[in-house]
């Protein structure tokens, strides 16, 4: 993909930048000079992107041990996740990195000094944005590498993913049922009413999450502040921790309460916690809360090519497309493409794979 979008094209944020090494990250060719230098401008770019929450990886045709040792000696090895260093096609490397991260190709970017390497990646992965090495120092000034807000979770995103890889490795070696592994994590899921300082994290979740986003609607900071001040609305943030460390903010719930019905306008959870069942735990908690209050639930859902798993979560919880008179209490008709799913709730048991801390609505 051309790295420069048209002026009227919405900017899609890059979630992971994949670096070539020789004459891109560092100056020179490692096999010719074992002391290839890392320029100050490139070091600043790598550090700044890490602080912004943009993940970074490596796709390099090099001797793995030599290259990794050089990254360690330069003091930047820990800043890269899932490095691919070998002699295979770089498009295959970028694809594997995206699949391990569970990112769509359009969330990936690739930088390399060789036009042939960029062309090879662009041919096989046309949605990946490709940049020549001479642009490395200026990447932090580009809008696709500039998140709307910098949050607490942004600065620790790479470390959270690295903890996730260790968690995944233990999961793969666990010999018992997966349910027992989930219980062994000692997870604590906390749902709390959002405060003004949380809003950047909430907005970031609505922007970054596609697989586990029920509507894909972006809620900007100004609208979120209005909803926080409205007593009819509940804006909740979900955070998750376990014995490997914090996952950070992993979910957002937006509910408008009417007397006969609660309107679930948005549920979005991070793709990082799909396999832990966080979405189902949140839905079941909300269903139980509605049952206690004797109110129906209506959930907005807009199907996309990425959020099929969210539809399954709603259907599994019992939401259907049946019509109900309670719909008349909702303030606005659904916008194009949004379905309204209905549920007459009944009480739900507490989760048995994690401890849930949440308010009463």
C-alpha positions in Angstrom: 0.0 0.0 0.0 1.1 3.6 -0.7 2.2 5.0 2.7 0.7 8.4 1.9 -3.2 8.3 1.9 -5.3 10.7 -0.2 -6.2 13.9 1.6 -9.8 12.9 2.0 -9.1 9.4 3.2 -9.6 8.8 7.0 -6.3 8.0 8.7 -6.1 4.4 10.0 -3.7 4.1 12.9 -0.7 1.8 12.6 -0.7 -0.7 15.5 2.6 -2.4 14.6 5.6 -1.2 12.6 8.0 -3.9 11.3 11.6 -2.8 10.7 14.2 -4.1 8.4 17.7 -4.0 10.0 20.5 -3.4 7.6 20.6 0.2 6.3 17.2 0.8 7.9 17.2 0.4 11.7 21.0 0.7 11.8 23.5 2.0 9.3 25.5 -0.5 7.3 25.3 -4.3 6.8 25.8 -6.5 9.8 27.6 -9.3 8.0 30.1 -6.8 6.8 30.5 -4.7 10.0 29.6 -6.3 13.4 29.5 -2.8 15.0 26.7 -1.2 12.8 25.7 2.0 14.5 22.1 3.0 15.4 21.6 6.7 14.6 20.2 9.0 17.3 17.3 10.0 15.1 16.2 6.3 14.6 16.7 5.6 18.3 14.4 8.5 19.1 11.8 7.2 16.6 11.8 3.7 18.1 11.6 5.0 21.7 8.8 7.5 20.9 6.7 5.0 19.0 7.1 2.6 22.0 5.9 5.3 24.4 2.9 6.0 22.1 1.8 2.3 22.2 2.8 1.4 18.6 4.2 -2.1 18.7 7.4 -2.7 16.8 8.9 -5.9 15.3 11.6 -7.0 12.9 11.7 -8.7 9.5 15.3 -9.0 8.4 17.3 -11.3 6.2 20.2 -11.9 8.5 21.9 -14.4 10.7 19.4 -14.6 13.7 22.0 -14.9 16.5 24.3 -12.2 15.2 21.4 -9.8 14.6 19.7 -10.4 17.9 23.1 -10.0 19.7 23.6 -6.7 17.9 20.1 -5.5 19.0 20.9 -6.4 22.6 24.3 -4.6 22.5 22.5 -1.5 21.1 20.1 -1.7 24.1 16.9 -1.9 22.0 16.2 -5.7 21.7 13.4 -5.5 24.4 11.6 -2.9 22.3 10.8 -5.4 19.6 8.1 -8.1 19.8 8.0 -11.3 17.7 11.2 -10.6 15.6 11.5 -12.6 12.4 15.2 -12.8 11.5 16.1 -15.4 8.8 16.3 -15.8 5.1 12.6 -16.2 4.0 10.4 -13.7 2.2 9.6 -10.7 4.3 6.0 -10.8 3.3 5.7 -14.1 5.1 7.5 -12.6 8.1 5.1 -9.7 8.3 2.1 -12.0 7.9 3.2 -14.2 10.8 3.7 -11.2 13.0 0.3 -9.9 12.2 -1.3 -13.3 12.8 0.5 -13.7 16.2 -0.7 -10.2 17.2 -4.2 -10.9 15.9 -3.9 -7.7 13.8 -5.5 -7.1 10.4 -2.9 -6.4 7.7 -4.2 -2.8 7.5 -3.0 -2.2 11.0 0.6 -3.1 10.0 3.4 -1.1 8.5 6.8 -2.1 7.1 10.0 0.0 6.6 12.9 -1.1 4.5 15.7 0.5 2.4 15.3 -1.9 -0.5 12.5 -1.0 -3.0 12.3 -4.7 -4.1 11.6 -5.8 -0.5 8.9 -3.2 -0.1 7.4 -4.3 -3.4 7.4 -7.9 -2.4 5.5 -7.1 0.8 3.1 -4.8 -0.9 2.3 -7.4 -3.6 1.5 -10.2 -1.1 0.0 -7.9 1.6 -1.5 -4.9 -0.2 -3.1 -3.5 2.9 0.3 -3.2 4.7 1.7 0.3 4.5 5.3 0.4 3.3 7.9 3.1 3.9 11.4 3.7 2.6 14.2 3.8 5.2 14.9 7.5 4.6 11.5 8.3 6.2 12.4 6.6 9.5 13.3 9.8 11.4 10.0 11.5 10.5 7.5 8.7 11.2 6.5 10.2 14.5 5.3 13.3 12.7 2.9 11.3 10.5 -0.8 11.1 11.6 -1.0 7.3 11.2 1.7 7.0 14.0 0.1 9.6 16.2 -2.7 8.3 18.4 -5.5 10.7 19.3 -4.5 10.4 23.0 -1.6 9.0 24.9 -2.8 6.9 27.8 -1.3 4.9 30.7 -1.9 1.8 28.7 -0.2 3.2 25.7 3.2 3.5 27.4 3.0 -0.1 28.7 1.4 -1.8 25.7 4.5 -3.5 24.5 5.2 -4.9 28.0 1.6 -6.1 28.2 2.0 -8.0 24.9 5.3 -9.5 26.1 3.6 -10.7 29.3 0.9 -12.1 27.1 3.4 -14.2 25.1 4.7 -15.7 28.3 1.1 -16.4 29.4 0.4 -18.0 26.0 3.5 -20.2 26.3 2.4 -21.4 29.7 -1.0 -22.1 28.4 0.4 -24.1 25.5 2.3 -26.3 27.9 -0.5 -26.7 30.4 -1.6 -30.3 30.6 -5.0 -30.0 32.1 -8.3 -28.6 30.8 -8.2 -25.0 29.5 -10.8 -24.1 32.1 -8.4 -25.1 34.8 -5.7 -23.0 33.3 -7.9 -19.9 33.2 -8.6 -20.5 36.9 -4.9 -20.8 37.6 -4.3 -17.2 36.3 -6.0 -15.8 39.4 -7.6 -13.1 37.2 -9.4 -10.1 38.6 -11.8 -8.3 36.2 -12.8 -4.8 37.5 -15.7 -2.9 36.0 -15.8 0.7 37.2 -17.7 3.9 36.3 -15.5 5.9 34.0 -14.1 9.2 35.3 -12.8 12.1 33.2 -9.2 10.9 33.3 -10.4 7.5 31.9 -11.9 9.0 28.8 -8.8 8.8 26.7 -8.6 5.1 27.5 -12.3 4.6 26.5 -11.9 6.5 23.3 -8.7 4.5 22.5 -10.6 1.3 22.9 -13.4 2.3 20.6 -10.8 3.2 18.0 -8.4 0.2 18.3 -10.9 -2.6 18.8 -12.5 -4.2 15.7 -13.1 -7.9 16.4 -14.8 -7.4 19.7 -16.6 -4.1 19.0 -20.4 -4.5 18.7 -21.0 -1.5 16.6 -17.7 0.0 15.4 -19.0 3.5 16.5 -16.3 5.9 17.6 -17.1 7.9 20.7 -14.9 11.0 20.8 -13.9 12.7 24.0 -16.4 15.5 23.8 -19.4 13.1 23.5 -18.1 10.8 26.2 -17.9 13.8 28.6 -21.5 14.6 27.8 -22.6 11.1 28.5 -20.6 11.1 31.8 -22.7 14.0 32.9 -26.0 12.4 31.9 -27.5 10.4 34.9 -29.4 8.2 32.4 -26.1 6.9 31.0 -23.5 4.5 32.4 -20.0 4.5 31.0 -17.9 1.7 32.4 -14.3 0.7 31.9 -13.1 -2.9 32.4 -9.6 -3.6 33.5 -8.0 -7.0 33.9 -5.0 -8.3 35.9 -3.6 -11.7 36.6 -0.5 -13.3 38.0 1.5 -12.3 34.9 0.7 -8.7 35.4 -1.9 -6.1 34.2 -3.7 -6.3 30.9 -4.7 -2.7 31.3 -8.0 -1.4 30.1 -9.7 -4.2 28.2 -13.3 -3.2 27.7 -15.8 -0.4 27.6 -19.6 -0.6 28.2 -22.1 2.2 27.4 -25.6 1.7 28.7 -28.6 4.1 28.6 -31.2 3.3 31.2 -34.9 3.7 30.5 -37.6 2.5 32.9 -38.7 -0.5 31.0 -35.5 -1.3 29.1 -31.7 -0.8 29.3 -30.1 0.1 26.0 -26.6 -1.4 25.5 -25.3 1.1 23.0 -21.7 -0.2 23.0 -19.7 -3.1 24.2 -16.1 -3.4 23.1 -13.4 -5.6 24.5 -9.7 -5.9 23.5 -8.9 -8.7 21.1 -6.0 -9.6 23.6 -8.5 -11.0 26.1 -10.9 -12.8 23.7 -9.7 -16.2 24.8 -10.2 -15.4 28.5 -13.9 -15.0 28.0 -14.0 -11.4 29.2 -16.7 -10.3 26.8 -19.0 -13.1 28.0 -18.4 -12.3 31.7 -19.3 -8.6 31.0 -22.5 -9.5 29.1 -23.6 -12.0 31.8 -22.9 -9.4 34.5 -25.0 -6.8 32.7 -27.8 -9.4 32.1 -27.8 -10.2 35.8 -27.9 -6.5 36.7 -30.9 -6.0 34.4 -32.7 -9.1 35.8 -32.3 -7.7 39.4 -33.9 -4.4 38.3 -36.7 -6.1 36.3 -35.9 -4.5 33.0 -35.4 -5.7 29.5 -32.1 -5.4 27.6 -31.7 -4.1 24.0 -28.2 -4.3 22.5 -27.0 -2.5 19.4 -25.1 -4.6 16.9 -23.6 -3.8 13.5 -22.2 -6.8 11.8 -18.8 -6.4 10.1 -16.3 -8.7 8.5 -14.3 -8.6 11.8 -16.7 -8.8 14.7 -18.5 -12.1 14.1 -17.2 -13.3 17.5 -19.1 -10.5 19.2 -22.3 -11.5 17.5 -21.7 -15.1 18.8 -21.3 -13.7 22.3 -24.6 -11.9 22.1 -26.4 -14.8 20.7 -24.9 -17.2 23.2 -26.1 -14.9 26.0 -29.7 -15.2 24.6 -30.1 -12.0 22.6 -32.5 -12.4 19.6 -34.1 -10.2 16.9 -37.5 -10.6 18.4 -39.7 -7.5 18.5 -40.8 -6.1 21.9 -42.9 -3.2 22.9 -40.0 -2.0 25.1 -38.3 -0.8 21.9 -40.7 2.2 21.9 -39.0 3.6 25.0 -35.7 4.1 23.1 -35.0 7.7 22.2 -33.9 7.2 18.6 -34.4 4.8 15.8 -31.3 2.7 14.9 -29.0 4.2 12.3 -28.4 2.3 9.1 -26.8 -1.1 9.5 -27.3 -1.4 13.3 -29.5 -4.2 14.5 -31.3 -4.1 17.9 -31.1 -7.4 19.7 -33.5 -8.1 22.5 -33.3 -10.1 25.7 -35.7 -10.7 28.6 -33.0 -11.2 31.3 -32.8 -13.8 34.0 -30.2 -14.0 36.8 -26.8 -15.3 35.9 -24.2 -17.0 38.1 -20.9 -15.3 39.0 -17.9 -16.3 36.7 -15.8 -19.2 38.0 -12.6 -18.5 36.0 -12.0 -15.0 37.4 -13.0 -12.7 40.2 -15.4 -9.9 39.2 -15.5 -6.6 40.9 -18.3 -4.4 39.6 -20.9 -1.8 40.8 -24.6 -2.2 41.1 -26.4 -0.3 38.4 
